[in-house]
Amino acid sequence: MFEVETRIVIAAPMETVWIELIDLDRWRDWHPYMRFEGGEVKIGSTLKSVMESDTDTHRLDTTVTRVEPGRVFEWTGEIHEPAYAKGVHGFHLEEASTGTCLVQTERAEGPFVETETAPMMREHAIKSFEAANAAFKAYVERRWSSEP
């Protein structure tokens, strides 16, 4: 099993960050490698996502497992065959003195993440999350600062 947690402070109120985070149709406007093609932020909803890199495209169906409006959005998903790798991905919002702290988490387990490549996968996840966090921060701050 591995766990990853990344944090970034966004200079915008929690309500604004939440609204932008759960607008799944707009993820394609800011997320460097993931977009949603269906689903809603509601417990039990299936999220249809596409993750793209320079070399691969993966389609994933994940299930929303936790929503605390204004604070928490989590989903679970499996890679390839069931039990090959299963994870819980989450976004948690916390108040910060200069805005909102976005905490992005992943807990993954299964044979795929319990190999000798686990440290490399964890490092890749951290870099990917940090890139997504930075893109989201820039997107929210740009949109929020341009509001009347």
Buried (B, 14 or more C-beta within 10 A) or exposed (E): EBEBEBBBBBBBEBEBBBBBBBEBEBBEEBBEBBBBEEBEBEEEBBBBBBBEEEEEEEEBEBBBBBBEEBBBBBBBBBBEEEEEBBBBBBBBBEEBEEBBBBBBBBBBBBEBBEEEEBEEBBEEBBEBBBBBBBBBBEBBBEBBEEEE
